[in-house]
Amino acid sequence: MALQEFFSEIYLFVDDAKLFRYILQSSDNILHQSGLNELQDWTQHWLLSVNINKCKVMSVGRNVNKSYNYNIIDINNQSIALEHSNQFMDLGVLVDEKLSFKNHIQYKINLAFSMLGIIKRNFKHLDMYSIS
């Protein structure tokens, strides 16, 4: 029984997993929660741990109902609701719920200005003859 055939699709990259499903009706939420439960059962079977603090829920699309809460079971068998997020960092790319890259571009510009500030601060007495 493959996870993606019955519940949700999963994409894996090294130690990172994305579980997703198109939600068209309320029963799709239940199936997606079942996929999350199956993934957690699989990780427990193979003695892998899930960092619940890094688990987020992001809904992508227009007119999306964001009221459904997904839960995960911690090591004390307590059900914990996953946090909803408007954006997250995925493999170095800042992804938001509108799939816009405006925040990612601004983030990269801010990093470049930060690096420029470090260079200017540490090399303020450097002239072009010192570089060559």
C-alpha positions as CSV (number, residue, x, y, z in Angstrom):
1,M,0.0,0.0,0.0
2,A,1.7,3.2,-1.2
3,L,1.1,6.4,0.7
4,Q,0.4,8.6,-2.3
5,E,-2.1,6.2,-3.9
6,F,-4.6,6.5,-1.1
7,F,-4.0,9.5,1.1
8,S,-1.6,12.2,-0.1
9,E,1.4,12.7,-2.3
10,I,4.9,12.9,-0.7
11,Y,8.1,14.4,-2.0
12,L,11.3,13.5,-0.2
13,F,14.7,15.2,-0.4
14,V,17.4,13.9,2.0
15,D,15.8,14.5,5.5
16,D,13.0,16.8,4.2
17,A,9.5,15.6,3.3
18,K,6.6,17.5,1.8
19,L,3.1,15.9,2.1
20,F,0.4,17.5,0.0
21,R,-3.1,16.9,-1.4
22,Y,-5.5,18.9,-3.4
23,I,-8.3,19.8,-1.0
24,L,-11.6,20.0,-2.9
25,Q,-14.0,18.8,-0.3
26,S,-14.0,18.2,3.5
27,S,-13.3,14.5,3.1
28,D,-10.0,15.4,1.5
29,N,-8.9,17.0,4.8
30,I,-9.6,13.7,6.5
31,L,-7.6,11.8,3.9
32,H,-4.7,14.2,4.2
33,Q,-4.7,13.7,8.0
34,S,-4.6,9.9,7.3
35,G,-1.6,10.4,5.1
36,L,0.1,12.4,7.9
37,N,-0.7,9.5,10.3
38,E,0.7,6.9,7.9
39,L,3.9,8.9,7.5
40,Q,4.3,9.2,11.2
41,D,3.7,5.4,11.6
42,W,6.3,4.7,8.9
43,T,8.9,7.0,10.7
44,Q,8.2,5.2,14.0
45,H,8.5,1.8,12.4
46,W,12.0,2.7,11.1
47,L,12.9,4.5,14.4
48,L,13.1,7.9,12.8
49,S,12.2,11.0,14.7
50,V,10.1,13.9,13.4
51,N,10.9,17.4,14.6
52,I,7.4,18.6,15.3
53,N,8.6,22.2,15.7
54,K,9.6,22.2,12.0
55,C,6.3,20.7,10.8
56,K,4.1,23.4,9.2
57,V,0.9,23.6,7.3
58,M,0.6,25.9,4.3
59,S,-2.4,26.2,2.1
60,V,-1.8,27.4,-1.5
61,G,-4.4,28.9,-3.8
62,R,-7.2,31.4,-3.9
63,N,-10.3,31.1,-1.7
64,V,-8.7,28.3,0.4
65,N,-10.4,27.2,3.6
66,K,-7.7,27.3,6.2
67,S,-9.8,26.4,9.2
68,Y,-8.9,22.7,9.2
69,N,-6.2,21.7,11.7
70,Y,-3.9,18.9,11.1
71,N,-2.4,17.0,14.1
72,I,0.6,14.9,14.8
73,I,1.4,12.7,17.8
74,D,4.5,13.5,19.9
75,I,6.6,11.1,21.9
76,N,4.3,11.3,24.9
77,N,1.3,10.2,22.7
78,Q,-0.1,13.8,22.9
79,S,-1.9,15.1,19.8
80,I,-0.4,18.4,18.7
81,A,-2.0,20.8,16.2
82,L,0.5,21.8,13.5
83,E,1.1,25.5,13.0
84,H,-0.3,27.2,10.0
85,S,2.3,29.3,8.1
86,N,2.0,31.9,5.3
87,Q,5.6,31.2,4.1
88,F,8.5,28.9,4.7
89,M,12.1,28.3,3.6
90,D,12.4,25.3,1.3
91,L,15.9,24.3,0.2
92,G,17.0,27.9,0.3
93,V,14.0,29.4,-1.4
94,L,11.4,31.4,0.5
95,V,8.0,30.0,-0.6
96,D,4.7,31.8,0.2
97,E,1.1,30.8,-0.1
98,K,0.6,32.9,-3.3
99,L,3.7,31.2,-4.9
100,S,5.1,34.7,-5.4
101,F,8.9,35.3,-5.2
102,K,8.7,38.9,-3.9
103,N,9.6,37.9,-0.4
104,H,12.4,35.6,-1.6
105,I,13.9,38.3,-3.8
106,Q,13.7,40.9,-1.0
107,Y,15.3,38.4,1.4
108,K,18.2,37.9,-1.1
109,I,18.6,41.6,-1.6
110,N,18.8,42.1,2.2
111,L,21.5,39.4,2.4
112,A,23.5,41.1,-0.3
113,F,23.3,44.5,1.4
114,S,24.3,42.9,4.7
115,M,27.4,41.3,3.0
116,L,28.2,44.7,1.4
117,G,28.0,46.3,4.8
118,I,30.5,43.8,6.2
119,I,32.9,44.3,3.3
120,K,32.7,48.1,3.6
121,R,33.1,48.0,7.4
122,N,36.2,45.7,7.3
123,F,37.9,47.2,4.3
124,K,37.2,50.9,4.7
125,H,40.9,51.8,4.3
126,L,41.4,49.7,1.2
127,D,42.0,51.4,-2.1
128,M,42.1,50.1,-5.6
129,Y,45.9,49.8,-5.5
130,S,45.7,47.5,-2.4
131,I,43.4,45.1,-4.2
132,S,45.7,44.4,-7.2
